[in-house]
């Protein structure tokens, strides 16, 4: 029980860093190229994770049995983050967070053709209901007039493909190797672009925001990993939705955006669908065992 409790606390702490990271991105986006912000995010994350894992794994950290799949994962992570950074300047934090929670629904839907998994009518129903919730947040005819909302959805789709690739490679390489590769390609590719687009930070506050991106992302990611090592996924995973509360609070405090009723209702439907899918998958694994 103490391990589960520590897992719950670690998960809440980990996902609480993500709204701060997204707020930093939103503050920087009007004045700096999306590629530069993405570079800071991946490079800081990579440095943090190397500091954590390199003393234990040494250079075997970069050894992979599935190089093509690891590189594909990295590309998907890069696309997801870059598209998100391009869009977040125009989308309220809570709205972006709610749309981002469609990733588990997309994973469930795509696991059928890509992973040959069996998805029953209950989980398919949860996927459909979850996307109805997404439409409540997006509101076709109003929200879709802003292409930034579609970019957030595209980011969620790319991240879902990243998660599916992560499932596929789980038994081939250690988790630490996957975490390093997730940030490695993004850092290398964006570093090649930096000499052509780099804009010198205009203030010490902007320097602080750039420095915080990788630290918050890397530290939050590390805490989430530790949380899943201490408690069952069915208990830990739903706590990821704590991020929505943090996004709503920061969105109001910093940007004076507070989610309207339809955003809260749609987010509630998405979250309920995601939790139901997680519980059904847990039960399915127990029955298979």
N, C-alpha and C positions, 0 to 999 in steps of 0.2 A: 504493500500500500504506500509506504513512503516513496518508493521509486515512481509509482504512478502519479503521486502528488507532485513530485519534483518535475516529472515530465509535463504535467499540466502547466506548472509555473513557467517552465522553460519555453513551452510553445507560446504561451501568452506573451512572454517577454520578446520572443523571436519575431512574431508577426507584428508586434507593436512597433518594431523598428521600420517596417515597410512604409507606413503612412508618412513618417518623417522623411524617408528617402524620396518618396514621390513628391512631397511638398518641396523639397530642395530642388528636384528636377523642374517642377512647375515654376519656381522662383527664378531659376536660371534660364529657362527656355526662351523668354522674349529677347535676351541679349546675346545668346551664344548658340553656335551651331549644334544641331542634334547629335552629330557625330562626335563632337568634343565632349558633350555631356555623357554620351554612351561610352566613350573611351575612359573617362574618369571612373565611371561605374565599374567597368570590367577590370581595369588595371588595379584599382584599389581592392576589389574583391580578390583578384588573383594574388596580390601581395599578402593579403590577410590569410588566405587559405594556404599559401606556401609556408608562411610562418607557423601555421598550426600543424600541417601534415608532413612537411619535409624532414623535420628531425626524426620522425618515426619511420617513414617509408624510403627516405633518401631518393635516389634517382629512379628507383622502381616505380615511383609515383607516376611517371610518364609512360610506363610500359603498358600497352593495351593489346588484348587478343583480337579486338574488333576495331581497328583504326578507322575504317570507313564509317562505321556507325557512330563512333565517338566524334568524328569530325562533323557528321551530319547533325548530331545533337548540338554541337557548338554553333553551327550555322543557324539552326532553328532558334537557339537562345539569343543569338545576335540579332536576328530579324525581329523577334518578339520585343526585345528591349529597344531597339532603334525605332521601330514603328510606334511603340508606346511613348517614347520621348518626343517624337514628332507630333503626337496628338495631345499630350497631357496639358499643354499650354492653353488649349481651348475647351477642355472638359473639366467639370468640377471633380475634385478628388473622390468623393463618395460615389459619383456616377461611374467613374473609371473603375473604382474598386468593385462595384456591383457587377459591371459587365465582365470584369476579369474573372469573377467567380463562375462564369459559364465554362471555364476550362474543364472541370471534372465531368460536366455533361458531355462536352465534345469528346473527351477521352473515352467515355462509355460508348458513345455512338460509333467512334472510329475503331474501337477495339474489335468490333465484329469483322470488318473487311481486312484490317491490318494485322491483327493478332489472332484471328480465327477463334475468338472467345464467344461463348454462348451468352446472350443477353435475353433474359425472359421478359414477358410482357409487363411485369411490374416496373423493372428498371427502364424499359422503353417508355412507359407512361411517365415516369419521373423525369426522363430527358425531355419529353415533349412539354410537360408542365413547366419545367425549368426554363425552356426557351420562350414560353409564354410570358414568364416573369421577366426575361430579358427584353421582350418587346414592350412590356409595361415601363421598363426603365428607358428604353430607346425612343419609344413612341413614334412609329413610322408616320411621316407626314410633318413632324415637327423636329424631333431629334435627328432624323436621318438627313435633314437639310444641311446639317453640319458634318462634313466628311470626316472630321476628327473622331466622331463617335464610331464610324465604320473602321477607322484605323485601330481603335481600342479593341474592337471585336476581332480584327485581323491579328492583332497581337495575342489575344487570348487563343485563337486558333493555332497560331504558331507554337505557343507554349504547350498546348495540348499535344501537338505532334512531338514536341520535345519530351513530354512525360511518357508518351508511348514508346519512344526510342529508349528512354531510360529503363522502362520495364523490360525491353528486349535485351538490354545489355547487362541487366542486373546480376546475372549469374556468371558473366564472363570476366568482369573486372571488379576490383574493390570499389566501394562507394567513394573513397577519397580520390581515386583516379578520375571517376566521372565528374566529381565536383571541380577538380582542377581543369579538366578539358572544357567544362561548361563556360569557364571564364577565359581560357587560354586563347582561343581563336579570336574572340571579340577584342581582346586586348591587342593582339598582334595586328589584326586587320586595321583597327582604328588607329594604331600607332603609325602605320604607313600613311594614313590620310592626314594625320595631325600637321605635318609641315605646311600643308596647303590651305588649311582652314582654321588653324589655331587662332583664337582671340584671347589676348592677355586679360585675365580677370581684372575687373575695374576697381575692386575694393577688397579690403581684408575680409569682409563678410562673404563676398563671392568666393574668395580662396577657401574660406571655411566650408562653404556649401560644397564646392568641388571635392574637398578632402573628405567630407562626410559621406559622399555617395558610396564609395567602395567599402568604407568602414561599416556603415549601417547595413549595406547589402550582405557583406561577408559575415559580419557578426550575427545578423539575424538568421542567415542561412545555417550557420554553425549551431545556433541555439535550437533551431527546428530539428536538425539532425539529432542532436542530443536528446531532444524531447521524444522522438520516435524510438530511440534506443531504450528509453526508460518506461514507456507505457504502450498499451495496445493501440494500434492505428485507429480503431473504431472510436476510442476515447479521445485521442490526440488530434486527429485530422479535423473534426468539426470546429475545433478551437481556432482554426485558421480564419474563421469568419469574424473574429474579434477585430481583424484589420478594418472592417467596414466602420466600426464605431470610431476607431482612431482617425480614419479618413474623414468622417463626418465632423468630428470635433476640430481637427486641424483645418479642414476646408472652411469652417465657419470662423475660427479664430484668426486665421491668416488672410483668407481670401473673401470672407463675408459671404460664402456660399453655404446654404443649408439645404439639404435634400428636401424636395417637396414630397407630398403624400404618395404620388405614384412611384417615385424612386424607392421609398421605403417599402411599399407594398411589393413592387417587383423584386427588390433585393430579398425580401422575406420569402417569396416563392422560390427564387433561385437557391437560397440557402437551405430551405426545407427539402428541396429536390436533391441537392448535393448530399445532405446528411442521410436521406433515405437511401440513396444509391450506395453510400459508404456502408450503411448497416446491412443492406442486402448482400453486398459483396463479402462482408465478414461472415454472414450466415452461410453463404454459398461455399466459402472456404472451409468452414467448420463441417458442413455436410460432406464435402469431398474428402476431408481428413478422416 
